[in-house]
Structures are given as C-alpha cells and as structure tokens.
C-alpha cells in the first residue's frame, strides 16, 4: 500500500488559541488533505473560531479540564484518534503544504521506522530568533537525513509504534519527546530525521533574555530523569552526568559539559556554513544555563528527599 492510501489523524495540543488557527489553516492546505481524516485540537479553552471551523471541516475540539503537560495533551488526542498514522504538531507551528506528503513518503520506505521528524525554522528571521533555533531547538536543525532521537513539535508516528510504547510519559513536564524516542528504540523501532521538509516555528523567543530564561528553566524541569532511566543508551558524557548526579559533584561538571557540547554542535554548524559561528557564544551560554537549571533541580530533589526521610 502506498503512502497516499494511508489515513492520518493530526493532533494539536493547544495552549495558544490566538495562534492555533494558523496551524489549522496550514493543515487544511496540505497536499495530503484527502488522507487527513481528522484534526484534533486538544485544549482547555473554548475558541469560537475553531468551533466555527469544526462545522465545515475535519476539525474537532477535544476539551480537557486544564492545561496538562505536553505529553499528556498529546496522549489525550491520540486516544481519540482513529488514523493509521498519528501526526503531532504544536500550535505555534505552521507546516509547509507538502509536510505530511513528504513525511509519509519517507516513513513508508522503512518498515522499522516508527517516528519521523523534520526541520523547524523560526518564523521571525531576526538575529535573536535564529539564535533561539540553534540554542534551544537544536534537535530540529540538522541538514542531513539521519536516525536520531527527535523533538516532538512536528512529527508523524505509526499507530503501531505509538501503541507499543503506551504513548508519551504523562509525568514529565520536559524531555518527554526524548523519553518517547528512547522507548521507541527499546521496542525495536527507529526514529528518522529528514531535512527535506520544514515547518515554520513561531516560538516567541525574540530576545537574549527570552532565550537564556528558557534554557535555564528547561534544564530545571528536565533534571537527569531521562538520563537515569536509559543510562545504558546514553553517550559517555551523559553517563558521567548521572555518575556525578549530586549537587556537589554536578556543579564541577557544568562548565566542561557545556563546553564539550557547544564544541560538538559548533563544529557541525560551521561545517555547513561558517557564518553560523556567530551563534556559538549564545549556544554556549544556553548550554551553561541549562546545566545550571539541572543543578538547581538536583538541589531541590536533594532537599525534598531529606525532608521525606526526616518525616519518616
């Protein structure tokens, strides 16, 4: 069966009713519109414009009681979906017209690929917005096809693969996409990144302060949870971070860890275009602050555990 014969449910976890209309319109303009059997907007807010669209198109509002973590929002939509493929796209993203057609064509070529993702590029081409792409959303910036763990802002997943992992971990407030990729791999699936298609991302990080705050709080929300769960699958650097995963030891690791990661990313960027070296200082600052956020989470968890032991 060709990719053009497959059915697709598109799921949009939405906290931004002012932006999601643009995402929906981008989906209604897809070359694969006939294969989209439903567009499910998972949201705690009533949106009259979406309600009006739902009367005329394949859009359905899936109402939730409150704004849940991203993984749970996606799972709620997936439990309602009926398509053979589940496409997830965030409500600050607008796909190009061939987004689904190209991703379905690619994923159908590999029986063991359970998930496919693509490039995300800032909708604002200002200096700081582009810096945010490389500093905060590096998982979407590759320029060649590769099998790698994916971010989840714009992906397509085979329903069989999604079911094998029970979906996203609803307890995680960050790194739930990394966790999902790793669980897919545990079940024997591969994750494919392709640069052949792009999604425009209106991420709203348009200043230095926006970028560094996001880096710090992302680290604080993530901690070392995923690294500890999948220790055997981690890089040697990540294994060291787990080994030194106490507040006292981790603070010694922050600077060399951030430096090593920045060098690895910076070399790749400059190989594709030497002008991208301008982004390297901001990437380094963000890496540094991300790991400061991780250290802060370790401190918080340590205090919490001491309190729990003291209360026993």
C-alpha positions in Angstrom: 0.0 0.0 0.0 1.4 3.4 -0.9 1.7 6.4 1.4 -1.2 8.1 -0.5 -3.6 5.4 0.7 -2.9 5.8 4.4 -5.1 7.7 6.9 -3.8 10.4 9.2 -5.1 11.9 12.4 -3.4 15.2 13.2 -3.2 16.1 16.9 -2.6 19.7 18.1 -2.0 20.2 21.8 -3.1 23.9 22.2 -2.5 26.5 24.9 -2.5 29.4 22.4 -5.9 29.9 20.9 -4.7 33.0 19.1 -2.1 31.0 17.1 -3.7 27.6 16.6 -5.9 28.9 13.8 -2.9 29.5 11.6 -1.7 25.9 12.3 -5.1 24.5 11.4 -5.2 26.6 8.1 -1.7 25.2 7.3 -3.1 21.7 7.7 -6.2 22.3 5.6 -3.8 23.4 2.8 -1.8 20.2 2.8 -1.4 18.3 -0.5 -2.4 15.2 1.5 -5.7 16.7 2.7 -7.7 13.7 1.4 -5.7 11.4 3.8 -6.3 13.6 6.8 -9.4 12.1 8.4 -9.4 14.4 11.4 -7.7 17.3 13.0 -8.0 17.1 16.8 -7.3 20.3 18.8 -6.7 19.4 22.4 -7.4 22.5 24.5 -8.8 23.6 27.9 -10.1 26.8 26.3 -13.2 27.4 24.2 -12.3 29.0 20.8 -15.2 30.3 18.8 -13.2 30.4 15.6 -12.2 26.7 16.0 -15.8 25.8 16.8 -16.9 27.5 13.6 -14.2 25.7 11.6 -15.3 22.4 13.1 -18.7 22.8 11.5 -17.2 22.9 8.0 -14.1 20.8 8.1 -12.4 17.8 9.7 -11.5 19.8 12.8 -12.7 18.5 16.2 -12.1 20.1 19.6 -11.1 17.7 22.3 -11.7 19.6 25.6 -9.6 18.9 28.7 -10.2 20.2 32.2 -6.9 22.1 32.4 -3.6 22.6 30.5 -1.7 19.3 31.1 2.0 18.7 30.4 2.7 18.3 26.6 2.9 14.5 26.7 -0.5 14.1 28.4 -2.1 16.6 25.9 -0.8 14.5 23.0 -1.9 11.3 24.6 -5.5 12.6 25.1 -5.7 13.4 21.4 -4.2 10.0 20.4 -6.7 8.1 22.5 -9.5 9.8 20.4 -7.7 9.5 17.0 -8.6 6.8 14.5 -6.0 7.2 11.8 -3.3 4.7 11.0 -0.7 7.4 11.4 -0.7 10.0 14.2 0.8 13.4 13.3 1.6 15.7 16.1 2.2 19.4 15.6 2.4 22.2 18.2 0.1 25.2 18.0 2.9 27.7 17.3 3.9 25.9 14.1 2.8 26.2 10.5 3.6 23.3 8.1 4.5 23.8 4.5 2.0 22.4 2.1 3.9 19.1 1.5 4.7 18.5 5.1 2.6 15.4 5.5 3.1 14.1 2.0 6.9 14.1 2.3 7.0 12.7 5.8 4.5 9.9 4.9 6.6 9.1 1.8 9.8 8.8 3.8 8.4 6.8 6.7 6.6 4.3 4.4 10.0 3.4 3.0 11.3 1.9 6.3 9.2 -0.8 8.0 11.2 -0.4 11.2 10.9 3.4 11.4 8.2 4.3 14.0 8.5 8.0 14.0 9.8 10.7 11.6 10.5 14.4 12.2 11.8 17.4 10.2 13.4 20.8 10.4 11.8 23.6 12.4 12.8 27.2 11.4 11.9 30.4 13.1 9.0 32.4 11.5 10.8 35.5 12.6 14.2 35.9 10.9 15.6 38.4 13.4 19.0 37.7 14.9 17.7 36.5 18.3 15.0 34.3 16.8 17.6 32.5 14.7 19.9 32.2 17.8 16.9 30.5 19.6 16.7 28.0 16.8 20.3 26.8 17.3 20.4 27.3 21.1 17.0 26.0 22.2 15.8 23.9 19.3 19.0 22.2 18.1 17.2 18.8 17.7 15.4 20.3 14.7 18.3 21.9 12.9 20.1 19.1 11.1 20.9 19.4 7.4 21.1 15.7 6.5 18.9 12.6 6.9 19.8 10.7 10.0 18.4 8.1 12.5 18.4 10.1 15.8 16.2 10.9 18.8 13.6 13.5 17.8 11.9 16.6 19.2 8.1 16.3 19.0 6.9 19.7 17.8 6.2 18.3 14.3 6.3 14.5 13.9 4.4 11.6 12.4 4.2 8.3 14.3 2.9 4.9 13.2 0.0 4.0 15.4 1.5 0.5 15.9 4.7 2.1 17.3 2.8 4.6 19.5 0.7 1.7 21.0 3.8 -0.3 21.6 5.2 2.4 24.0 1.8 3.5 25.5 2.5 7.0 24.2 4.3 9.8 25.9 5.1 9.7 29.6 2.5 12.0 31.2 4.5 12.6 34.3 7.3 14.5 32.5 7.0 18.3 32.1 10.0 18.4 29.8 12.1 16.0 27.7 9.0 13.8 27.1 9.9 13.7 23.4 13.4 12.4 24.2 11.9 9.8 26.5 9.4 8.8 23.8 12.2 8.3 21.3 14.2 6.2 23.6 11.2 4.0 24.5 10.5 3.5 20.8 14.1 2.3 20.3 13.7 -0.1 23.2 10.7 -1.6 21.4 12.8 -2.1 18.2 11.7 1.0 16.3 14.0 3.6 14.7 13.4 7.4 14.6 14.2 9.2 11.4 15.0 12.9 10.9 14.7 14.4 7.4 15.6 17.9 6.3 13.6 17.6 3.1 10.6 19.4 4.6 10.4 22.4 7.0 7.8 23.7 9.5 7.7 27.4 10.4 8.0 27.8 14.2 6.7 31.0 15.9 8.4 30.2 19.2 8.4 33.8 20.6 12.0 33.8 21.9 13.0 37.1 20.3 15.5 38.5 22.8 18.6 37.4 24.7 16.6 37.4 28.0 13.9 35.2 26.5 16.4 32.7 25.2 18.5 32.3 28.4 15.5 32.1 30.7 14.1 29.3 28.5 17.4 27.4 28.6 17.6 27.6 32.4 14.0 26.6 33.2 14.2 23.8 30.6 17.1 22.3 32.5 15.3 22.8 35.8 12.2 20.9 34.5 14.3 18.1 32.9 16.8 17.3 35.6 18.5 14.0 35.0 15.3 11.9 34.8 15.7 10.6 31.3 19.5 10.0 31.6 18.9 7.9 34.7 16.1 5.9 33.1 18.1 5.0 30.0 21.6 5.0 31.3 22.8 2.2 29.0 21.8 4.1 25.9 23.4 7.4 26.9 26.6 8.9 25.5 29.6 8.8 27.7 29.1 12.5 28.6 25.5 11.8 29.7 26.7 8.8 31.7 29.2 11.0 33.5 26.4 13.4 34.4 24.5 10.6 36.0 27.6 9.4 37.8 28.1 12.9 39.1 24.4 13.4 39.7 24.7 15.1 43.2 24.6 18.8 43.7 28.2 19.0 44.9 29.7 17.0 42.1 27.4 18.3 39.3 28.5 21.9 39.8 32.0 20.8 38.9 30.7 19.3 35.7 28.7 22.2 34.4 31.5 24.2 32.7 33.3 21.3 31.0 30.0 19.6 30.0 28.6 22.8 28.4 32.0 23.4 26.6 32.1 19.9 25.1 28.5 20.0 23.9 29.0 23.5 22.4 32.1 22.5 20.6 30.4 19.4 19.1 27.4 21.5 17.9 29.5 24.4 16.8 31.8 22.3 14.6 28.8 20.8 12.8 27.2 24.3 12.3 30.4 25.8 10.9 30.9 22.9 8.5 27.6 23.6 6.9 28.1 27.5 6.9 31.0 29.3 8.6 28.7 32.3 9.3 26.9 30.2 11.9 29.9 30.6 14.1 28.1 33.9 15.2 25.6 31.7 17.1 28.2 29.7 19.0 28.6 32.1 22.0 24.9 32.1 22.6 24.7 28.4 22.3 27.5 28.1 24.9 25.6 30.5 27.3 22.4 28.5 26.9 24.2 25.2 27.5 25.8 26.6 30.6 22.4 27.9 31.9 20.6 24.7 31.0 23.0 22.7 33.2 22.7 25.3 35.9 19.0 24.5 35.8 19.7 20.8 36.0 21.9 21.5 39.1 19.1 23.5 40.7 16.7 20.6 40.1 19.2 18.3 41.8 19.4 20.6 44.8 15.6 20.8 45.0 15.3 17.0 44.8 18.0 16.6 47.4 16.2 18.9 49.9 12.9 17.1 49.2 14.4 13.6 49.8 16.0 14.8 53.1 12.6 16.2 54.1 10.9 12.9 53.3 13.5 10.9 55.3 13.1 13.3 58.2 9.4 12.9 58.2 9.6 9.1 58.5 
